[in-house]
Amino acid sequence: MAAPYEFRTVCPRDCYDTCTLLVQLDASGQIKSVRGDPEHPVTRGITCPRAAKDMVRLVTNRVKHPYLRDTAQDELHQISWEEALELLTARLENTIEEHGKESVLLLDYFGNTGLLTLHFPQRLWNVLGATRTDHALCAKSGRDAISLHYGSDYGVQPDDLLHMHMIIFWGFNAVVSAPHIWDMALEARDRNGTSIVAIDPRRTRTAKEADRWIPLRPSTDAPLALSLANYLIQTDKIDHEFIKTYTAGYERFAEEVSHWSLTRASSICGPDERVIRELGDLYADRKPGATMIGVGMQKHLQGAESTRAVALLPALVGIHRGFFYSNESGFKIDTGYLSGRHQLANDWKTVSQVDLAPLIQRGEFKFIFVYNMNPALTIPNQIPLREGLFRDDVFVVVHDTHWTETTDFADLVLPACTYLEKDDITIAWAHRYTMASRNVVPPLGESRDEIWLMRQIAEHLKLDDDLLFENPWSAVKIAMKESLRGASFDDLMGGNCVELEYLPLNYYPTPSGRLEFYSTQTDNLGLSPTPQYSSLSIDSKEFILLNSAMTRYSHTQFQEVFGPIPATVRINPRDAKERNILSGDTVILSNERGQIRMQTQLAESIPPGVLWVPRQGADLDGRPTNSITLSIPQVLGGGSTFNSTVVRIEESET
């Protein structure tokens, strides 16, 4: 039980684990410490170094008041909230009148995933008919890919891992990105002798701690998975009764994958035939098993194809949804009601988040409202994006808790509340437990939450739509009316940790009502009914540039606590030696989109022909690393292709 000056709350960041936290206050009401809640069924008292430093971040680099940019001097000056609201709404009205509602862009993402932070404030922009993005920057292509065959993308729960005999982390560095999931895997190994396998081009921390690491060439996951499928079929290690009872299209799938011999796959992806055969035997013999599919694995041109190929493997050996990717679709939360999309049922203009930069550069949007996102670091193709944000005919409003790279481009900056300063409910995208997140300290300065701002804008615009003034907690209650298992909404609001209803693993909402090995949903998408593969062609002087998360940062958050994301590039020592590059040298990474200047680190964990940089950082001169990343959306889902970026490397003269 929490101490007298200790309060439970929930971390709402875009993270697998969604920790319940115990926040301790001193007698003056200041935060003394933040630690994990040992009573939570999944997170079990463990928390990351970021959450543990939230008391520092709370008061560091905060936006405390509204600010307006003086364009003549290019400086921000503090103004009152009333001045800010009058200016914002006047510019918004004028933009809609002169250029139409589609010239207004809502640019948001998952900086805070609370229901009342992420979904409910969208009602204003949906009522106005503003353009929005497809939210495809991170995981959407993988979700859509799995859904082609399963109908939705939910799978095993983290605590299901305790009963597994094999756990494969496929492109998933769980030690860094999901420590609670990794902790469950370690407990399963201690309890059951569970085999833990890591499949990854890099020798990540997860690969180092797994029982076996299978390195493969970047973006060749599909050949490995398809050859595994063929091996299981040819050696009759499949579950015929399961396939007959629960699936459709198996015969056509088997015919398609018959071309993927172990020899062919090995020549493409790297592991020798014996390794692939042994992995297939693990799938067949070490049941039940779980394949944990990392989001980063699908951030390349073949990402969706790779994801659906991997996700089909457990079904061949008779396991319902024997994978994990993202579990949000398994919970019965009506986010469409919260955002007002269901009630309005309008046909809003939606644009690509991955390929947004050229649209902003051309000035297609005259009013851009940014919240819950730091697009001036996170979106690919940064040079045209930043040029567009600087346009004189574009008015940029940023509502944020902290000063960021994006506030540097804002005409109007508005102070927002952190999760420690407001009430909300966060639904995890991995586990099935939730509780109300209560504010533990008052808002700093003049910070205001998203709902307050939504209503103030609505009132200044003289909007009277009931959607904008519905009690937010009444809306949450409606959205969650079918979602709580063995508990009431009052139990949830009373501070209890409650379990969410979760769709059965043997439920397949496809057109056939079965798991479809041969998808019937691809006709209008220009895709094959079965997973396919095409190679990425590069010459001998080029490198594939990978990026991924670091332990101390949640995307671009926490740089005010731990310092800037390191401007480093890791290179295999053999590649470095061939180019006379030493550790600590300054090098230039370049391609047709631009160049960045980074400091080298020699690392055996990086395979030849590959470079690695931390995601969403900046170079030694402050240029975003996303200045050079690929901005071509995937065909399925429109997802990012960061990890198909091709660069050259050379020593810098300075």
Secondary structure, 3 states (H helix, E strand, C coil): CCCCCEEEEECCCCCCCCCEEEEEECCCCCEEEEEECCCCCCCCCCCCHHHHCHHHHCCCCECCCCEEEECCCCEEEECCHHHHHHHHHHHHHHHHHHHCHHHEEEEECCCCCEHHHHHCCHHHHHHHCCEEECCCCCCHHHHHHHHHHHCCCCCCCHHHHHHCCEEEEECCCHHHHCHHHHHHHHHHHHHHCCEEEEECCCCCHHHHHCCEEECCCCCCHHHHHHHHHHHHHHCCCCCHHHHHHHEECHHHHHHHHCCCCHHHHHHHHCCCHHHHHHHHHHHHHCCCEEEEECHHHHCCCCHHHHHHHHHCHHHHCCCCCCEECCCHHHECCCHHHHHCHHHHCCCCCEECCCCCHHHHHCCCCCEEEEECCCHHHHCCCHHHHHHHHCCCCCEEEEEECECCCCHHHCCEEEEECCHHHCCEEECCCCCCEECEECCCCCCCCCCECHHHHHHHHHHHCCCCCHHHCCCHHHHHHHHCCCCEECCCHHHHHCCCCEEECECCCCCCCCCCCCEECCCCCCHHHCCCCCCCCCCCCCCCCCEEEEEECCCCCECCECHHHHCCCCCEEEECHHHHHHCCCCCCCEEEEEECCEEEEEEEEECCCCCCCEEEEECCCECCCCCEHHHCCCCCCCCCCCCCCHHHEEEEEEECCC
